[in-house]
Amino acid sequence: MTSDLDAAATALDATDPLRRFRDEFVGSESSLVYFDGNSLGRPPRASVERLGRFAREEWGGRLIRGWDESWMQLPFAIGDEIGRVAIGAAPGQTVIGDSTTVLLYKLVRAAFDAQHAADSARVEIVVDRDNFPTDRYLVDGIARERGGRVRWIDVDLSAGVTAEALRDAVGPETAVVLLSHVAYRSGYLADAAELTRIAHDAGALIVWDLCHSAGSVPVLADEWGFDVAIGCTYKYLNGGPGSPAFAYVATNLQDRLVQPIQGWMGTADVFAMGPSYTPAEGMRRFLSGTPPIVGMLAMQDTLEMIRDAGIAAIREKSIALTTFAVEVSDELLGPLGVTVASPRDAAFRGGHVTLSHPTMRAVTARLWADDVIPDYRDPDGLRIGLSPLSTSFIEVLDGLRAVADAINAESGPHPR
Ligand SMILES: Cc1ncc(COP(=O)(O)O)c(C=O)c1O
């Protein structure tokens, strides 16, 4: 049986149309198994070059002239490129800003304020109990700050927010809905078009967290009628540790939203340095302070790869990877008591798969020590992130064999 799996992995790699991209990443030549590209993507080789060149030539050579020459426009130029290649947004609606958490805070609060000002009955922010912690915490804080309240949606930890669940939660008191497109724990892929329609039918605005989908799952922000979306750039966009997030705000909404961190970079004429804050037109109003230029360099190399590969082909490979991971898990790990805590239907699954077993916390520590790098999520989940451009099928098989070994070692008789 084992040799069948080897043959399958080898055949899948041999026929993978995106196979060449793996070589574009630092470390892909080593035997380390990386299952955490959905948390921190590997660095593109081109980014190592780009970062060095930037320090030498732009920062070192142009010094402060760099701001006028290109850096001031970089958050908008890269934002537009993310819009074009990854999230289906026409230009002028996407910008690189602060961290994901800060951008989410600024825009959920701006959306809440706009809705509440238009209709004082709209006091609720709807969010699910299994959304990423930052999303839940900041919604709770905004509700307290603004005299609103949170309406929680209960979800199955192996799945996510369904149309039915959202329909039950929204109504004339809903101001804003905040949902993740791909659930961080289960990998559940929400029907973003349908959920957006449901929020709009209730008169609410919807904010999408695209952290686990941008760069791995097709997103059609304009076509699906998104209001606001925020996404990480250090996961499938390989921007590096702490690289700044992007924000999308639909054109028709931009002048209705006023965000709360009124810094000089968000004003119409940044260098006028006038007596008071007037929000700029367009996406600039969602910036606050000096853009983190160094942090937005590396993601440009992945955006080039995404443009080259096409997001549809990336999604196809992502489905093939997660499907193979589920098959291997069923065969090698199922007999050890492991269950799949992600949707089995690929149409409802993003780029990662969570595998449950009571030993997974200890198993993760063993795996890390052996250069097999997944991550662990409570209550007992091993999260296998399969970044489509940098992961091979053999890597999936090698990694899951190591998981089987680690479970056996953990579950076996312990020396007294
Ligand atoms: C789904 C989701 N939302 C929000 C965040 C928070 O991002 P940051 O720590 O960059 O603010 C993360 C981070 O991993 C995430 O996975």
Ligand as a Chemical Component Dictionary entry (heavy atoms), coordinates in Angstrom:
data_LIG
# 
_chem_comp.id                   LIG 
_chem_comp.type                 NON-POLYMER 
_chem_comp.pdbx_formal_charge   0 
_chem_comp.three_letter_code    LIG 
# 
loop_
_chem_comp_atom.comp_id 
_chem_comp_atom.atom_id 
_chem_comp_atom.alt_atom_id 
_chem_comp_atom.type_symbol 
_chem_comp_atom.charge 
_chem_comp_atom.model_Cartn_x 
_chem_comp_atom.model_Cartn_y 
_chem_comp_atom.model_Cartn_z 
_chem_comp_atom.pdbx_ordinal 
LIG C1 C1 C 0 -7.746 34.814 9.937  1  
LIG C2 C2 C 0 -6.826 35.794 10.597 2  
LIG N1 N1 N 0 -7.286 37.012 10.908 3  
LIG C3 C3 C 0 -6.494 37.918 11.522 4  
LIG C4 C4 C 0 -5.185 37.636 11.831 5  
LIG C5 C5 C 0 -4.369 38.655 12.567 6  
LIG O1 O1 O 0 -3.329 39.150 11.805 7  
LIG P1 P1 P 0 -2.190 40.098 12.411 8  
LIG O2 O2 O 0 -1.547 39.330 13.499 9  
LIG O3 O3 O 0 -1.277 40.299 11.249 10 
LIG O4 O4 O 0 -2.815 41.336 12.896 11 
LIG C6 C6 C 0 -4.658 36.384 11.521 12 
LIG C7 C7 C 0 -3.264 36.044 11.853 13 
LIG O5 O5 O 0 -2.795 34.951 11.684 14 
LIG C8 C8 C 0 -5.508 35.440 10.882 15 
LIG O6 O6 O 0 -5.069 34.209 10.565 16 
# 
loop_
_chem_comp_bond.comp_id 
_chem_comp_bond.atom_id_1 
_chem_comp_bond.atom_id_2 
_chem_comp_bond.value_order 
_chem_comp_bond.pdbx_ordinal 
LIG C1 C2 SING 1  
LIG C2 N1 SING 2  
LIG C2 C8 DOUB 3  
LIG N1 C3 DOUB 4  
LIG C3 C4 SING 5  
LIG C4 C5 SING 6  
LIG C4 C6 DOUB 7  
LIG C5 O1 SING 8  
LIG O1 P1 SING 9  
LIG P1 O2 DOUB 10 
LIG P1 O3 SING 11 
LIG P1 O4 SING 12 
LIG C6 C7 SING 13 
LIG C6 C8 SING 14 
LIG C7 O5 DOUB 15 
LIG C8 O6 SING 16 
# 
